[in-house]
């Protein structure tokens, strides 16, 4: 697992970063958006954790959500803006905070 052979090779070739394979594979498969393979030779892809995302397939690292956005779930391809009345004041947040009394946010 994590390597492939096209049938004419003496040895199997490791899958590159952002790809994986199962045992007996003849090709590597790119990880789907929201998932990564950080190292070469991976046998599976790992979901980006909450507060992170990856929008393209075949990626090897996740990106932190920008300020004003969050992602509460794992394995996601994008981050979301906070609802009205809430905010995300730093990067990589998995939830939004409510605006304090005397303040507001009407953007979505």
N, C-alpha and C positions, 0 to 999 in steps of 0.2 A: 504494500500500500504506500502511496506517495510517490510511486515511480511507474514508468510505463515502458513497454517494448513494442515496436512496430512489427516484430516477427523476424527481422533480419539482423537484429543486434545481438552481440555476445552478452552484453550486460544491460540491465534496465537503466533508464535515464530518470533522474529525479525530476519531479514536476517543479516548475518555477514558483516563485512567490506569487500569491494571488490565484493559484491553481491547486487542485487536489486530484487524487485518483484512489480507487479501491484496488484491492488485491487482484492481480490478473488483468489489469487494464492495458489497453493498447493506445490510449490517448489520455491526456490530462484534461480536466474540465475546469473552466474559470468559475470562481466563487461568484454567487449572485450578488447584486446590489444589497447592501446591508450586512454582508458577511465578508470576512477576510481570511487569507492564509498568510500569516506573517513570515513564515519560514519556507524554504524550499523543501520538497519531500513530504508535504502534508497529506494526510489521509482523510482529512475533512476540513470544512471551513468553520470559523468561529464567528458568532454573531457579534456585531458591534454592541457595546454595552449602552445602557441608558445614558443620555447626555452626549452621545456620539452618533455618527452616521457615516455611510459611504454611499455615494450616488451611482457609482459605476461598477460594472462587474469586473472581475479579475484584479481586485485591489489587494494590497498587502498591509494597509493601515487605515484605521478609522479617523475621522475628523471630529474635533469638538464642536458642538453647536455654538454658533455665534451669540453675542449678547442680543437680547430681545427675543431669542428663540430658545426652545427646549425640545427634548425628546424623552418621553417617559417610558418608552418600550425598547426592547433589544431588537437587533436585526433590522434596523430601519434605513431607508434610502434618503431620508431628508429630515430636517428639524422643522418644528412648527412654531408660529408666532404665539405668544401668550394671548389669552382671552382678554377682553376689555376688563379693566379693574385689577389686572395683574401685571407683573413685570418679571423680567429675567435680567438682572444687572451684571452678570458675569458670564464667562464662557463655560460650556460643558455642563449645563444644568439639566437635571432630569425632571424638574417641575418649576412652575412659576410661583412667585410670592404675591400675596395680596398687597395692593397699595395701602399705605398707612393712612390713617384718618387725616384729612386735610390735603390729600394728594389723589390724583387720578391718572388713568391711562385709558384713552378711548380709541387706541389703535388696535387693529387685529391683523 
